[in-house]
Structures are given as C-alpha cells and as structure tokens.
Amino acid sequence: MTSKPWWCDCAKSRQRGCAVILPCSATAWGALLAYGMAARLRDVGRPQPHMLFVSGSAAPSMRDPERLAGLDNDRALIADLRQQGGTPQEVFESPELLRLTLDVLAADYRLCRRFRYRGRAPLAHPLHVLAGRDDDIDSTRLEVGSRWRAERSR
C-alpha cells in the first residue's frame, strides 16, 4: 500500500485555518525547503503555516556559493565536519555511521549548491531561526537571524 506524505493533504486543502506544518531539519537544505514550500503555498493561494522554524542555514538571500565549493568528496566532507565541530568522535570511528553521515551531508550540499534565490515577497507568518553563536563561522554569517527576518513582513 502506498500513501502520500501527511503534509500533501494539508497543503492541498483549501480550508481556511488549515494547520500547515512544514518540514525543517538541522541541514541547510531542510531550512531552504521549508522556506520554499511556505513561499510556494503563499504564491498559489494555499493556506499558510502558522509559523516557520529554520536552522542550519543562512537566509535564502544570503547564500554563500563559495561556502560549499570543493566539498564534493569524502575527504573534504570529513574535514568540513571536523571544522564545524559538533559531530561525536564515535561517528568518525564507525565506518557505518560515517558513511551514513557523509551520504546525507553530500546530498544536502548538492541540493544547496543548486539553490537559486528568486527575491520573493516576504512571508507573512512568524519565522523562528535557530543558529549557534559559538559556531566557527564568519561573523557576518552569525547575523543569520536578522537576514532571515528580511524574508518575512513585519
């Protein structure tokens, strides 16, 4: 038996007040996907989510295409994971866990490299951005919340 994901029925609903819940993950692509789905639902006149949570990504208008340059092989991905911190040493010591992690990260980065910002109108619902202040990233990228706020109307 094949069934559609639960969010398809809700997204297709024209009922006023439908609680649209969008996927979000701690990956950059998850944040971009959630943002893109919310914008698309708005653009086609469908019910909007009550709020949107994003993490692990700069705002769509502030994507840094150079950030992912060269991160297309296992060695580079492992170095990037180590630089970012937060990945338990046990992951690096387990071939199975490391393979799973690298496959997901590589797919995430491939999708992010393909993303193109289209300058859409701001979203009307609350937007909650989660970002780490102690991350080893450029200080301008730490302003991720203020950049995301520009993606929603006041």
LINWO-V341477 format. One record per pair of residues at least 12 apart in sequence whose ideal C-beta (glycine too) atoms are under 10 Angstrom apart, sorted by the first residue. I is the first residue (numbers start at 1). J is the second residue. Records with the same first field share a line. If there is no record, write none. Layout:
I: J ; J
//
This chain:
5: 23
6: 21
7: 20 ; 21 ; 22 ; 23 ; 37
10: 22 ; 41 ; 46 ; 47 ; 49
11: 37 ; 40 ; 41 ; 44 ; 46 ; 47 ; 49
12: 46 ; 47
13: 46 ; 47
14: 45 ; 46 ; 47
15: 47
16: 47
17: 47 ; 50
18: 41 ; 46 ; 47 ; 48 ; 49 ; 50
19: 47 ; 49 ; 50
20: 37 ; 38 ; 41 ; 46 ; 47 ; 48 ; 49 ; 50 ; 52 ; 125
21: 34 ; 49 ; 50 ; 51 ; 52 ; 53
22: 34 ; 35 ; 36 ; 37 ; 38 ; 41 ; 48 ; 49 ; 51 ; 52 ; 53 ; 54
23: 37
24: 37 ; 52 ; 53 ; 54 ; 55 ; 56 ; 57 ; 128 ; 130
25: 54 ; 55 ; 56 ; 57 ; 104 ; 108
26: 54 ; 55 ; 56 ; 57 ; 86 ; 108 ; 130
27: 55 ; 56 ; 57 ; 104 ; 105 ; 107 ; 108 ; 109 ; 111 ; 112
28: 54 ; 55 ; 56 ; 57 ; 58 ; 63 ; 67 ; 68 ; 105 ; 108 ; 109 ; 111 ; 112 ; 115
29: 56 ; 57 ; 104 ; 107 ; 108 ; 109 ; 110 ; 111 ; 112 ; 113 ; 114 ; 115
30: 54 ; 55 ; 56 ; 57 ; 108 ; 111
31: 52 ; 53 ; 54 ; 55 ; 56 ; 57 ; 58 ; 59 ; 60 ; 112 ; 129 ; 130 ; 144 ; 148
32: 54 ; 56 ; 57 ; 58 ; 59 ; 60 ; 63 ; 108 ; 111 ; 112 ; 115 ; 117
33: 54 ; 57 ; 111 ; 115
34: 49 ; 52 ; 53 ; 54 ; 55 ; 57 ; 127
35: 52 ; 54 ; 57 ; 59 ; 60 ; 115 ; 120 ; 123 ; 127 ; 148 ; 151 ; 152
36: 60 ; 115 ; 118 ; 120
37: 49 ; 52
38: 51 ; 52 ; 54 ; 120 ; 123 ; 124 ; 125 ; 127 ; 151 ; 152
39: 52 ; 60 ; 118 ; 120 ; 121 ; 122 ; 123 ; 151
40: 120
41: 123
42: 120 ; 121 ; 122 ; 123 ; 124 ; 125
43: 120 ; 121
48: 123 ; 124 ; 125
49: 123 ; 125 ; 126 ; 127
50: 125 ; 126
51: 123 ; 125 ; 126 ; 127 ; 128 ; 152
52: 123 ; 125 ; 126 ; 127 ; 128 ; 129 ; 148 ; 151 ; 152
53: 126 ; 127 ; 128 ; 129 ; 130
54: 127 ; 128 ; 129 ; 130 ; 131 ; 144 ; 145 ; 148 ; 151
55: 128 ; 129 ; 130 ; 131 ; 132 ; 144
56: 108 ; 129 ; 130 ; 131 ; 132 ; 135 ; 144
57: 108 ; 112 ; 115 ; 129 ; 130 ; 131 ; 144 ; 148
58: 112 ; 129 ; 131 ; 137 ; 140 ; 141 ; 142 ; 143 ; 144 ; 147 ; 148
59: 117 ; 127 ; 129 ; 141 ; 143 ; 144 ; 145 ; 146 ; 147 ; 148 ; 149 ; 150 ; 151
60: 115 ; 116 ; 117 ; 118 ; 119 ; 120 ; 147 ; 148 ; 150 ; 151
61: 117 ; 118 ; 119 ; 120 ; 147 ; 148 ; 150 ; 151
62: 117 ; 140 ; 141 ; 143 ; 144 ; 146 ; 147 ; 148 ; 150 ; 151
63: 112 ; 113 ; 115 ; 116 ; 117
64: 112 ; 137 ; 138 ; 140 ; 141
65: 112 ; 113 ; 115 ; 116
67: 80 ; 109 ; 112 ; 113 ; 137 ; 138 ; 141
68: 80 ; 108 ; 109 ; 110 ; 112 ; 113
69: 113
71: 105 ; 106 ; 109 ; 110 ; 112 ; 113
72: 106 ; 109 ; 110 ; 113
73: 102 ; 106
74: 98 ; 99 ; 102 ; 103 ; 105 ; 106
76: 106 ; 109
77: 98 ; 101 ; 102 ; 103 ; 105 ; 106 ; 109
78: 91 ; 92 ; 98 ; 101 ; 102 ; 105
80: 105 ; 109
81: 98 ; 101 ; 102 ; 105
83: 136 ; 137
84: 105 ; 132 ; 135 ; 136 ; 137
85: 132 ; 134 ; 135 ; 136
86: 132 ; 134 ; 135 ; 136
87: 101 ; 105
117: 151
120: 151
121: 151 ; 152 ; 153
122: 149 ; 150 ; 151 ; 152 ; 153 ; 154
123: 148 ; 151 ; 152 ; 153
124: 152 ; 153 ; 154
125: 152 ; 153
126: 152
127: 145 ; 148 ; 149 ; 150 ; 151 ; 152
128: 145 ; 148
129: 144 ; 145 ; 146 ; 147 ; 148 ; 149 ; 151
130: 144 ; 145
131: 143 ; 144 ; 145 ; 148
132: 144
//
